[in-house]
Amino acid sequence: MRTGIRKVMGLAVAAMAIQALPAAAQIRSATVAEGQLAGKSAGAVSAFLGVPFAAPPVAENRWKPPLAAARWQGVRRADTLPSSCRQEVTPNGFGPWTHEYVVTNAVSEDCLYLNVWTPAKTAAAKLPVLVWIHGGAFSSGSASVPIYDGSALAAKGIVVIAINYRLGLYGFMAHPGLTAESPAGASGNYGLLDQVAALKWIKANAAAFGGDPARITIAGQSAGAASVHHLIATPLAKGLFVRAIAQSGSGMGLNVPARATAEARGTALMTSAGAGSIDEMRRLSPDQLEAAAKTLAGAGGLAFAPVVDGLVFPDTGTVGANTNDTPILTGMTADEMTGLNPAFGKATAAQVQGTLASSYGALAPQFLKLYPAASDAEANATVSALARDRGLAAMAFWAQQRQRGSRNPVYAYLWSHWEPGPDAARYRAFHSSEIPYVFGTLGASPERPFGAADRRLSALLGDYWVNWVKRGDPNGSGLPHWPRYSSNQQIIEIGDDGAKARPILPADTLDLFTRYVESGGRVSLF
C-alpha cells in the first residue's frame, strides 16, 4: 500500500515537474568574463538585459575613461531593462517621435549596460553580431528605447546587442583639469570611450551568446551614425568590427571642435556650478550639474558632444579618417528635417527666394530653376525637396571621397515611406522613421495604424540589414536588387512601391551641387 502511495506521489511530482518545464526552459544562462547570467526567453529568441560592460561611472569615476565591470558571485539576473543614461526625458514623445521613440524608463549615471537578443541554441552557434548605437544628439536616447527591441531582428538569425553610453555633460565635458589629470593628456569623449569599451567587451564575450566575435557589425542612426563614423576613424577601435551601417549619418556635416574650445565650455560649466575644482565637480549631484548647464549660452543642441580630445581623435586629421576601413551600408530618410526644424512648412516665397540668393550666390538663379518658389505653397515644396537633395548630394560627395581610399563597398539607400500616425502628412518620412521597420518593432506603437504594406516593408528592410550583417551584401533571394554604389551612382529607394534602384540624384541636380561645392560652398545632411 505504502509502495503504491509512493508511486502515485512520485508520478504526481514528476507530472508537476513536467508541467513546470516550459517556464523553466524560458530561462537561458550565459557565462561571461564577469560571471554567470540568467536571461529570459520568448519564442525562439533569448534576451539578456542590463548586462554591465563597465563599472558605474559615478563619484570619483565621473569624467574618467570606463573601468572594467566587477565580477560577481552566483547567477546575475539579466531579465530587466537597465536605466538609461542621465538626460531630460519626455516620456510621451514630441513632434513626430511618439512614445516608442523616446526614453520611458528611469535615468541614472550608473548606466553602462547593454542588452542582448540571441536566437542561438548553443554557445557554439557562431552567429554574426549587430551592435546598435542609439541616436539622440549625444544628449538623449538609450539602448532601452522600445523601438530598439532586438527580438524580431535577432529571430532572422543574428545576435543583436544595443549599448548605452554616457551623454551630454557626463559623456563629453572637457576641462583643463581633466586634461591635466589624464595620463593621455586628453579630456572629453567619455561617451565614445564607452562605445569602444562596449565593443571590446562584446568581442571578448560574444561567443557566450552564440555570437561570432570575428563578425561584428556596428550600426547607428543620427548621433549613432556619427558614432559609427567616429569609430571607423579612431585608432582605439582597430579590429573591433568588420562592417558598418550609418543611418542618417554619412554626409552629416557635424562639427567636431578642438579640445580648447570644449575645455572653455567645461570651464564655464564649472563656474556656473560654483565649483572650484574637478573634485568639487565630482561631488555635485546630477541635479546641480544639470541646473548649471542650463544657464550656459547655447545650452541646447550639441552643447556637449565629441571633440578632438587627443585620445579618441589624436588630432584633427583623424576626424573623418578611414582608419578602420570597412564596408558601409548608409542612407537617409526623404524628409529628415520635418521634425527637426520647427519652422518647417511655414516658409513664404519671399523667404525662400532670399535664402537661395544669400546661400548660393552666383548660382542662385540655377537653383531657383530647379527649386522654384513663386508661391508660398511652392516655396514649402522647394524647402522639402532642397533639404532632401542637399542630403543626397552630401552623401554622394562623402561616398566619392570614401571610394578614393577604400576597396570596400558602399551601399546607399533613400527611405521615402511615410510612417502612419499623428500628422503623417506633415512629417512624412521623418528623421529616424525607418528604425521600427528595420527592427520589426511596429507593434511598439499600437496607436499607429500600420497595415499589411508596412509589415511587408519591415520584412524587406530587416532582410536587407540582416543580409548585410551576415555577408556584407544586402541582396538575397526574393529581394529587389540593391546595386553597389559606384561610378554609376546608383542607390536603392525603399518606399510605398517597395524597393527600386535609382540614381542618387538627377545628373543636372548633382552637377549643380558639384559646381556649388567647387566654388567654395558646403553641403551637408543637417
HELIX and SHEET records of a PDB file:
HELIX    1   1 ARG A    2  ALA A   25  1                                  24    
HELIX    2   2 ALA A   59  ASN A   61  5                                   3    
HELIX    3   3 HIS A   99  TYR A  101  5                                   3    
HELIX    4   4 PRO A  146  TYR A  148  5                                   3    
HELIX    5   5 SER A  151  ALA A  154  1                                   4    
HELIX    6   6 GLY A  168  PHE A  172  1                                   5    
HELIX    7   7 PRO A  176  GLU A  181  1                                   6    
HELIX    8   8 TYR A  190  ASN A  205  1                                  16    
HELIX    9   9 ALA A  206  PHE A  209  5                                   4    
HELIX   10  10 ALA A  223  ALA A  233  1                                  11    
HELIX   11  11 PRO A  235  ALA A  237  5                                   3    
HELIX   12  12 ARG A  259  ALA A  273  1                                  15    
HELIX   13  13 ILE A  278  ARG A  283  1                                   6    
HELIX   14  14 PRO A  286  LYS A  294  1                                   9    
HELIX   15  15 THR A  316  THR A  318  5                                   3    
HELIX   16  16 ALA A  349  TYR A  360  1                                  12    
HELIX   17  17 GLY A  361  LEU A  363  5                                   3    
HELIX   18  18 ALA A  364  LEU A  370  1                                   7    
HELIX   19  19 ASP A  376  ARG A  404  1                                  29    
HELIX   20  20 ALA A  424  TYR A  427  1                                   4    
HELIX   21  21 ILE A  435  PHE A  439  1                                   5    
HELIX   22  22 LEU A  442  ALA A  444  5                                   3    
HELIX   23  23 ALA A  452  ARG A  471  1                                  20    
HELIX   24  24 ALA A  507  GLU A  518  1                                  12    
SHEET    1   A 3 SER A  29  VAL A  32  0                                        
SHEET    2   A 3 GLY A  35  ALA A  38 -1                                        
SHEET    3   A 3 VAL A  75  ARG A  77  1                                        
SHEET    1   B11 LYS A  40  ALA A  42  0                                        
SHEET    2   B11 VAL A  45  PRO A  52 -1                                        
SHEET    3   B11 TYR A 113  THR A 118 -1                                        
SHEET    4   B11 VAL A 159  ILE A 163 -1                                        
SHEET    5   B11 LEU A 127  ILE A 133  1                                        
SHEET    6   B11 GLY A 211  GLN A 221  1                                        
SHEET    7   B11 ARG A 243  GLN A 247  1                                        
SHEET    8   B11 ILE A 328  THR A 333  1                                        
SHEET    9   B11 VAL A 410  TRP A 415  1                                        
SHEET   10   B11 GLN A 490  GLY A 495  1                                        
SHEET   11   B11 GLY A 498  PRO A 503 -1                                        
SHEET    1   C 2 SER A  84  CYS A  85  0                                        
SHEET    2   C 2 VAL A 107  SER A 108  1                                        
SHEET    1   D 2 GLY A  93  PHE A  94  0                                        
SHEET    2   D 2 TRP A  97  THR A  98 -1                                        
END                                                                             
